[in-house]
Amino acid sequence: MSTKLAVAGARLVLGVATVAGTLFATNPAFAGDHNVTVVLHVSAKGLDLNRPADARTFYSRLENASWVACTRGDRVDLLPVDDLKGCYEGALGGAIRSAKAPMLTQIYLTTHTVLEAAAHGVDLPAQVAAVPRR
């Protein structure tokens, strides 16, 4: 049964979107600033997010998609964001939050603090949330 659950979880994550913060269209036909949200769908096809190697593979895909969304957005008519690091961190944190996969969260926490995770709404595993504050 846990195998079926893992497969169902991987299928659910197929639609995880990496959402970039604010990108501006540079088309002269638009008057003023227009915010554009870039959404990239990241596939978990063939991956079992309960396996560390597969979760790392998917995490790398999310990192790449976050970078693409915040830099070029796969469109040439977008201006760069003002805060590239903030955009990237927000997109990656949002993707981790949306995936709701404990293994991805653990990987995320190897390079991010608990405070950074909380700022992006990432649900912390129970063992991390229970650690007393100093």
C-alpha positions, -999 to 999 in steps of 0.1 A, spaced: 0 0 0 28 24 7 41 19 -28 7 29 -42 8 59 -20 43 69 -31 33 66 -68 1 86 -61 22 113 -43 46 115 -73 17 119 -97 3 146 -75 36 165 -76 35 165 -114 17 198 -113 41 216 -89 46 250 -102 75 273 -97 61 308 -95 84 337 -100 78 369 -82 74 400 -102 86 402 -138 78 431 -160 68 430 -197 88 453 -219 65 453 -249 60 490 -259 23 483 -265 17 481 -228 14 514 -209 32 515 -176 45 485 -156 27 452 -159 35 424 -135 38 390 -150 38 357 -131 59 330 -146 48 294 -139 69 264 -149 55 229 -144 81 205 -131 77 168 -137 83 141 -111 75 114 -136 94 82 -129 106 95 -95 97 82 -61 100 112 -38 104 89 -8 137 77 -21 166 101 -13 182 99 -48 149 106 -66 141 134 -42 175 150 -49 169 147 -86 135 164 -83 149 191 -60 175 199 -87 147 202 -112 129 227 -89 161 247 -84 166 249 -121 130 259 -128 132 286 -101 163 300 -116 148 300 -151 115 316 -139 134 344 -121 160 351 -148 147 347 -183 113 331 -177 118 314 -211 107 346 -228 129 373 -243 105 402 -237 108 402 -199 130 425 -179 150 410 -150 136 412 -115 150 437 -91 158 411 -64 170 379 -82 179 362 -49 146 370 -33 127 359 -64 147 326 -66 143 318 -29 106 326 -30 100 304 -61 120 275 -46 103 278 -12 69 280 -29 76 249 -49 88 230 -18 57 241 1 35 230 -28 51 196 -31 44 186 5 71 159 3 90 154 36 122 143 18 122 174 -3 118 195 28 147 178 44 169 185 14 158 221 14 167 224 51 203 214 44 208 247 26 182 269 43 175 279 79 143 271 97 135 308 96 139 310 58 117 279 55 90 295 77 92 328 57 83 308 26 56 288 42 75 255 41 60 230 65 87 217 88 90 181 98 78 174 133 113 166 146 126 200 133 96 219 146 100 203 181 136 215 185 138 240 214 149 276 204 181 290 219 
